[in-house]
Amino acid sequence: MNPDHFKLVSERWSKNPGKSTLSIFDFPPSYSVRFSEHGNKILQNLYINFKTNFGIDAFHRKTRMNFYSIDYYLRNESKSISIKFLIKLKEILAEYLPDFDFTSIECEIRYVLNKRNCFAASFPLNLETPFFAYVLGLSFDSGIQDYCFANTNHELILKAKSMFEHFGFYSGSIKDRTGGQIVQVGKIGTKFLELAGFIINVQIKANNPLPEWAVYSNDLPFVKALISAIIDSEGNINNKSLRICQNTLHQNINFPHGYRDFPKQNVSSTSFIYIVPPEQKKEIFQEILNNPPLMLISLQILFARLGIHSSLAIVKIYVKRTGELCSAWHLQVFSKKNLELVYELTKEHLIKKSSLEKTLKSYKRDYVSGPNKRVEDFIKLIKFSGKPVFTSRDLITLNVRKRKTIQNTIPYLQSKGVVKLVGFEGKLKKWELIAT
């Protein structure tokens, strides 16, 4: 991993650390809540206590605290109690009833509401769950200003809706739209992402990474669901590899206005982009390299923690029709060993599991995993040939390894003292096995 890229992610994390555990007071004062039956009884006892000992009107004149809000809520004249009221109530209780444990009220909250959306919850609220992992993982391919997820895969849409509702969101019905389907959570989902550590803007502009607490989470079910959601929404599995895609906008790079003469590439039936030619890339490539998609960098860190090797590559530099310079990047996972680790982590949730299984089956043999394993394999291969003195042709005719692999590996075996050169057979070198 490029150390400069890690520094960029670390700087973003320090500015937007986010939280993995939420209190009701993390939400805006304009939001409101509803309580369980037991919570209602606690509120009723508080109301009676203050009415008996202080008098509601007298206490209101003294503190500007309107306890009638509790009475209206308990008599269903008001559907909820505002968080602004709870903030004031907590201050009052700390002063007048210092022995009262306010968490006894907070843990009895069952719903959080804003003007249009409702969320079922109990507090303190832990975000390190497989359900919120899907909210987080799908957000990079979503409209996060008014949280909604769209996709052409109906199975993934159903999975997303189920996970959203298990977490506590009311996601409404699935709606058809041009080119796919959409499931919407609303502004309350956006607030959760903001509290988790996101900048609320379209991803290509905000360039949000995964939150630091998510990358370094030790909750394995959460991590499994998070990686599954990202691969299902942003991943592409083919050609014996996994590629996860993200685009970045480069607003700080001055680019010549002659881009309309660049080659065009259609991205949909109604839209296209201008591909930056190679001769134009040289001037801006280093600046683009210094502004990677932070989501892929943070995911690369998470993969490294799990023992999965991955590499980052720029695959396209282009200009949008609006004249904005962008780059497309892939986080790539190669080799059977790494893909098997991904499979073990994601097989419980992954919609694209069949594609990953097909890719794994396409590996006809287990590829060597390092120099020591390679030496062991070739010692066995030489012994299998039955010729302690051999040529490269003798091993090639066994059809176990490719010609190029054998020709490249024999000099390596010589450098390790496994074989030695003993002569020539025509133009071919003859080798003798020393190690046993």
ABEGO torsion letter per residue (X at the ends): XBAAAAAAAAAAAAABAEBABBBAAABBAABBBBBBAAAAAAAAAAAAAAAAAAEAAAAAAAAGBBAAAAAAAAAGABABBBAAAAAAAAAAAAAABAABBAAAAAAABABBBBAABBBBBBOBBBABBAAAAAAAAAAAABBAABBBBBBABAAAAAAAAAAAAAAGBBAEBBBBBBGEBBBBAEAAAAAAAAAAGBBBBBAAAAGBBBBAAAAABABAAAAAAAAAAAAAAABBBBGGBBBBBBBBBBAABBBBAAAAABBBBBABAABBBBBBBAAAAAAAAAAAAABBBAAAAAAAAAAAAAGBBBBBBBABBBBBAAGBBBBBBBBBBBEAAAAAAAAAAAAAABAAAAAAAAAAAABABBBBBEAAAAAAAAAAAAAAAGBABBBAAAAAAAGABBAAAAAAAAAAAAAAGABBBAEBBEABBBBBBABX
